[in-house]
């Protein structure tokens, strides 16, 4: 018994992030304080994000998604990431198979599942990041400045959030080069 406790303590000591279980709602999706419960009218959500001085982001998830669980329990709980998710972004969740009504930027109303299909979402989690201004005739997919398909580890997620906030998508340095440059310093901090 003490051997198992010693092994568990050693594993936690070398782990850069402490895993923290997140609560799951009746719909099977994770509950997080940085997720905003809205009417899922993207134009209204964009206005609210702008009024708060935040960037609008939509996260598409589904019940039973092991990658969503990984992100919620290992990545989104990293203090620096959780702080950005809370302070700098206005996150709205879409259930990939849900029936709640969504109004896209172009005014089209549909269920969450139809929105996920319309936006050609294949993987969960998928995060769409939006600019402060979106023309009236665009869908969410067309308006997104960046789409993050799938689960990523903490530094990739941290760097993606930072790159979006800094509007790196408008610069000459694409995300892959930015991430490679930043990762060299970050990995040395982990050691």
C-alpha positions as CSV (number, residue, x, y, z in Angstrom):
1,X,0.0,0.0,0.0
2,X,2.7,2.5,0.9
3,X,4.5,1.6,-2.3
4,X,1.5,2.7,-4.4
5,X,1.3,5.9,-2.4
6,X,5.0,6.5,-3.1
7,X,4.6,5.9,-6.8
8,X,1.6,8.2,-7.0
9,X,3.5,11.0,-5.1
10,X,6.5,10.6,-7.5
11,X,4.2,10.8,-10.5
12,X,2.6,14.0,-9.3
13,X,6.0,15.5,-8.5
14,X,7.3,15.1,-12.1
15,X,4.0,16.1,-13.6
16,X,4.0,19.8,-14.7
17,X,0.3,20.1,-14.2
18,X,-1.8,18.7,-11.4
19,X,-4.9,17.0,-12.7
20,X,-8.1,18.3,-11.3
21,X,-11.4,16.6,-12.0
22,X,-14.0,18.9,-13.5
23,X,-17.7,18.5,-12.8
24,X,-19.9,17.2,-15.6
25,X,-23.5,18.4,-16.2
26,X,-26.6,16.3,-16.9
27,X,-25.9,16.7,-20.6
28,X,-22.5,14.9,-20.1
29,X,-20.5,18.0,-20.9
30,X,-18.0,19.6,-18.5
31,X,-18.9,22.5,-16.3
32,X,-16.3,25.3,-16.2
33,X,-16.6,28.8,-14.8
34,X,-15.3,30.4,-18.0
35,X,-18.1,29.0,-20.1
36,X,-20.9,31.5,-20.7
37,X,-24.5,30.4,-20.8
38,X,-26.1,32.5,-23.6
39,X,-29.0,32.3,-26.0
40,X,-26.3,31.2,-28.6
41,X,-27.1,34.2,-30.9
42,X,-23.6,34.7,-32.2
43,X,-24.1,38.3,-33.1
44,X,-25.3,39.0,-29.5
45,X,-22.5,37.0,-28.1
46,X,-20.0,39.0,-30.1
47,X,-21.5,42.2,-28.9
48,X,-21.2,41.0,-25.3
49,X,-17.6,39.9,-25.7
50,X,-16.7,43.2,-27.2
51,X,-18.5,45.1,-24.4
52,X,-16.4,43.1,-21.9
53,X,-13.2,43.7,-23.7
54,X,-12.9,40.0,-24.6
55,X,-12.5,37.9,-27.7
56,X,-15.4,35.6,-28.7
57,X,-14.6,31.9,-29.0
58,X,-16.9,29.0,-29.5
59,X,-16.0,25.5,-28.2
60,X,-17.8,22.6,-29.8
61,X,-17.9,19.5,-27.5
62,X,-19.8,16.2,-27.2
63,X,-20.8,13.8,-24.4
64,X,-18.2,11.1,-23.8
65,X,-15.4,12.9,-25.7
66,X,-12.1,11.7,-24.1
67,X,-10.3,14.6,-25.7
68,X,-12.7,17.1,-24.2
69,X,-12.1,15.5,-20.8
70,X,-8.4,15.7,-21.3
71,X,-8.6,19.4,-22.1
72,X,-10.9,20.2,-19.1
73,X,-8.9,18.1,-16.6
74,X,-5.3,18.7,-17.7
75,X,-5.1,21.8,-19.9
76,X,-7.9,24.3,-19.1
77,X,-7.1,24.1,-15.4
78,X,-3.5,25.3,-15.8
79,X,-3.7,28.6,-13.9
80,X,-2.3,30.8,-16.7
81,X,-4.6,29.2,-19.3
82,X,-7.7,29.3,-17.0
83,X,-6.9,33.0,-16.3
84,X,-6.9,33.8,-20.1
85,X,-10.1,31.7,-20.6
86,X,-11.8,33.7,-17.9
87,X,-10.5,37.2,-18.4
88,X,-9.6,37.5,-22.1
89,X,-12.1,35.3,-23.8
90,X,-15.9,35.0,-23.9
91,X,-16.4,31.3,-24.5
92,X,-19.7,29.9,-25.6
93,X,-20.2,26.1,-25.9
94,X,-22.0,24.3,-28.6
95,X,-23.0,20.6,-28.0
96,X,-22.1,18.8,-31.3
97,X,-25.3,16.7,-31.0
98,X,-27.5,19.2,-29.1
99,X,-30.9,20.5,-30.0
100,X,-30.6,24.0,-28.5
101,X,-31.2,26.7,-31.1
102,X,-28.2,28.6,-32.4
103,X,-28.3,31.8,-34.5
104,X,-25.2,32.1,-36.8
105,X,-23.7,35.4,-37.7
106,X,-25.6,35.5,-41.0
107,X,-28.9,35.2,-39.1
108,X,-29.6,31.6,-40.0
109,X,-31.2,29.7,-37.0
110,X,-30.6,26.0,-36.5
111,X,-30.0,23.4,-33.8
112,X,-26.6,23.0,-32.3
113,X,-26.1,19.7,-34.2
114,X,-27.0,21.4,-37.5
115,X,-24.7,24.3,-36.7
116,X,-21.8,21.9,-36.0
117,X,-22.6,20.2,-39.3
118,X,-22.9,23.6,-41.1
119,X,-19.5,24.6,-39.7
120,X,-18.0,21.2,-40.9
121,X,-17.0,20.2,-37.4
122,X,-15.5,16.7,-37.4
123,X,-13.6,16.6,-34.1
124,X,-14.2,17.6,-30.5
125,X,-13.2,19.7,-29.0
126,X,-13.0,22.3,-31.8
127,X,-12.5,26.0,-30.9
128,X,-13.4,28.8,-33.3
129,X,-11.9,32.2,-32.5
130,X,-13.5,35.4,-33.9
131,X,-12.4,38.9,-34.7
132,X,-14.0,41.9,-33.0
133,X,-16.1,42.7,-36.1
134,X,-17.9,40.1,-38.3
135,X,-19.6,41.1,-41.5
136,X,-23.4,40.4,-41.6
137,X,-23.3,37.8,-44.4
138,X,-20.7,35.4,-43.0
139,X,-21.2,32.1,-41.2
140,X,-19.1,31.2,-38.1
141,X,-16.7,29.1,-40.2
142,X,-16.1,31.9,-42.6
143,X,-15.7,34.5,-39.9
144,X,-13.3,32.6,-37.7
145,X,-9.8,33.9,-37.7
146,X,-8.5,30.6,-36.3
147,X,-9.9,27.2,-35.8
148,X,-8.3,24.8,-33.3
149,X,-9.4,21.3,-34.2
150,X,-8.9,18.7,-31.4
151,X,-7.1,18.5,-28.2
152,X,-3.6,20.0,-27.6
153,X,-1.2,20.0,-24.7
154,X,-0.8,23.0,-22.4
155,X,1.9,25.0,-24.2
156,X,0.2,24.6,-27.6
157,X,-3.0,25.8,-26.1
158,X,-1.4,28.6,-24.2
159,X,0.5,29.8,-27.3
160,X,-2.7,29.6,-29.4
161,X,-4.6,31.7,-26.9
162,X,-1.8,34.2,-26.8
163,X,-1.3,34.3,-30.5
164,X,-5.1,35.0,-31.0
165,X,-5.1,37.8,-28.4
166,X,-2.0,39.3,-30.1
167,X,-3.7,39.0,-33.5
168,X,-0.8,36.9,-34.7
169,X,-3.0,35.8,-37.6
170,X,-2.5,39.3,-39.0
171,X,1.3,39.1,-38.8
172,X,3.9,37.5,-41.1
173,X,4.7,34.9,-38.5
174,X,2.2,32.0,-38.8
175,X,1.2,30.0,-35.7
176,X,3.6,27.1,-36.3
177,X,6.6,29.4,-36.3
178,X,5.4,31.4,-33.4
179,X,4.7,28.3,-31.4
180,X,8.1,26.8,-32.2
181,X,9.8,30.0,-31.1
182,X,7.9,30.3,-27.9
183,X,8.1,26.6,-27.1
184,X,11.9,26.6,-26.8
185,X,11.7,29.0,-23.9
186,X,8.7,27.3,-22.3
187,X,10.1,23.8,-22.3
188,X,13.3,25.1,-20.6
189,X,11.1,26.6,-17.9
190,X,9.5,23.1,-17.3
191,X,12.8,21.5,-16.5
